[in-house]
């Protein structure tokens, strides 16, 4: 099953994940529960897809500083 979420909606999730990263509170591989707690509208599969997208695009979104 492929989960697709529109990119404009994803931005708020990506910003949230950046905040989680900057907090140092968790290893980002374990960040999916953070997403589902903060955004209860997300299913586990959606949170997983967003987290993978965040990881895959981090360097591009942050000017290659990964």
Secondary structure, DSSP 8 states (H G I E B T S, - for coil): ------HHHHHHHHHHHHHHHHHT-S-GGG-HHHHHHH-TTS-HHHHHHHHHHHHHHHHHHTTT--
